[in-house]
């Protein structure tokens, strides 16, 4: 199969060589393909049969980084960026263990990246292809540039699971493993995961050009980003008409990025997703979930849950993700300021307001639907009763500590008539009497909405089941797949990775044959932890 490789990033930034460096990948020794996402491959017009038939060619690309055959094809590159890590300026960073192989023609639609069809974003006609774990680059900062099997399995499954949940994300095409040793806390084995995205541009790219005063490159980046992915900001809208045209575009672009970011993080909250390391260099300019390191999903509900064992201060805990998103958008706005006029710079706080409004709107929509409720009216005063009830509901969950995913899934099928006792839900609670008080208020509000909206039970249940997944990538499920792939207790195989991939592709479906994957984690799983090395 012929792949029509291009290197758009080099074409875009050829006049700014500071933006990237050409790098030769370090091939895996005797690589083995562990898993392929057929859904991600379809974004490139590639079928599983193509991988099987041309296995050596795909292995050369995705396990060895050999795109350039003779004089044809682009050279892989590593890009430079900067950023704030745990709230502190970290200076120059960059692709320390990732290589951008190039880009291929796209066959993807908005939903293939987790966006709703109505989302106002242009995804372009090319897909960028990146290897993670392909060796050292000029930006490795004393690291070996390798990724271990453990972290690569998590990234592969995590990104595809998010797409199944309907949350914007980069994608994982394939996963290759090897017996090459990699030295971490213990000796592990190497792997490479191939990532796909409409663009891998991050907040950190903007911060790099701004901080090191590459203003011409920054202006070029922002205009290119607007033209390719946010064309609506180029149109005359009456907004900022008193400012120079270039400043109008930049301000509208910043607000669009902030809205996209707020919307994304609200979607995270609604499925209990914790990113774990929301540094500005891990934030996508397209509003994609990017960089799956010490991520996790809530098991037992705890608003202060910290999924990253390295996050000693709890900066990136579940209930602080919205605030960190705002902090990151502020850092991005300060980077934009370096190429704005003085009058335009006074408008920068509007981007933070756009972030907050987008987050609050999506959060309200998703959590109301999770409880089988519907906000009525466009004004705060009309939505106030629902907002107040949702706040009380989250307090109840914090107090009673049920399993987050199981609670909402069971709630979706629980009749709310007085003759039906919510015994299954009640049994999940640490304080059943507190739940009883909440249930009485919930049943009354839900029945009132049903009367007003003319719903029947089936309509309401369908709405709830569409936003309350049965299956998420729990840490213990990923851990079992990793142990089996390593051969910890016998012959190594990747069957469990493939099985999880299949289940997580349709997390809202019942799939009764996989009921065990929806169960609460076993006791031993409570001791699992992930860190920045994971």
Steps between C-alpha positions, in 0.01 A plus 500: 500500500636841403498769770499861377727651762545872540673714762264793551677627811825547307312674220330727754813585699776461243583869539535453878755221556491562875159325499625146439793268441528205265559180696564137414284256694659226709341181368368230729693174479284215366175691557168325543170662416292467813182675395339700223204734532300434186283805573806726518644340187178583317577869560788446256311275262704200621338161565614219725561289188747764380700460821495123464597504134770771520618426852866575433425838347281607792754363746771708332284811544353449844764294684811639333402847380611430143268718295771627266560226244803611302445863398122482536291594798554749782759479774361456853526804726476594866335834578596749769262652752512639852259512789400518862526175695313474831449876479869586459668626184710210368668675208573325173356152469408315181434154360734309728389151402266568209562538129266650245532259207294725276139516393265292287170571322205497738187288469380610845184683600444715808371206705815301423684752719230506769338826389127547457392563143381846608839601645634802315847375417667421171713187522674526164578246230821356650574290808830542682674175595729492802706226664535503879796311641720513189821612669692811593447839343674835559223569753532183709655684797722213616228242432544196278201586280350156551156401623443184699234243417305590814448867407449423131215255567333763718536770235376270224190394692440837665482705184274253321278471810448876500386492139250230594370726777455784252775720642741681264839332500805404304476143376719191518554314175717209606727369772831321451702333773854367525734325741730805496577584864401839639628606840250668732441414868545144374608362165204497263453444127456757225195577290388757245146628464399680181283804571272685259359853515374771267782700661733446795540875563492583870471803725872447549581578136346846544680547832837411347480753219369768736751449781803485273371794294458320168214735423501452124474124547223545757299724269542241226389218733186683612392595149565148373302353793210737431492426128523124539295423810303810605401668172197663663732746679606642162148620425383851582263469794485848648710380794807715575433715191688790658824299496745420218384200296789275612420569865133422439595159361735420790248594767223299337740208455596510868134503605428204271788299649386591852143390423622174352714438811216574741268272308758219505563514874127498576474181294787352704316576824182335376667160459729531802817536294812638670782604269766497769750745353324805353816696430463763228720293270240223529213719380385480138423812297215303339336394826614137479596284795872450450784318679369204698743459785380460861132530406213312656124480547318536830405176669345594835390861474742742663508857377857536628625188322861528379585244233868598463718363779757771416248782562580543868310830536189375320515776241339280235239333721156434350322801648781740403517414130263783402706755693823371347346525155425867570855550630641345182280720281631803690858386427405464134346850501823644642690335214256653249562840660850514355357546150201722585471877510443674831129557440444140392686372807233660719250252351693187603292434815202436271662170400483380861133591511449300179673204666279519809180533300587202280595284797189588699264450206637157411528394866137595563381323185694178569434466871132589466470227237687255723227549761225483236425870526484774241589866567208714386537855371806697399525724805681426826184561702315236297783249540562577868289213642690243293837655588412498869383140487816389316716669765308313772535176305877533473514566875301181558739302280798642685345403832375154399792402270339258252685377195461793258441306178285226652283748689401691189453186290270347761320832543426496126283189530350565844123578481410812695142413592433471877423128470857423390762478772852611392660222704795442265594866510451520875732204556783692331493780759715549809209693657169350377277741701671798333433339165133450595457874558662576167292236320172652618601842365631348177186297434280805553706717262525228235127430507426872472721524190339194344158661540613835358693359205257221416771233511442131540729272698666359188600844368651600831686172538642525147632850574670382817651185349649713221708704748563245776749240374500146624869448421802720572872422497545427867859478622474134592373407152797672339732339754372149422550560127853626567590200717373260237688682222819476708440133573517550875325169567571296192505548125491864392218599268304812409155338495381698800603830339293414193206390715504823701525702180184330372305556823604864539407584141132477603493600866132600501382163363401220736735232356381247763775253411746750650311579821807421710678800346234728649540376857651693787878458525623215721662573834855456367439773241465764770877485546576580136662835429626673190754778474670716239720199418192290421 
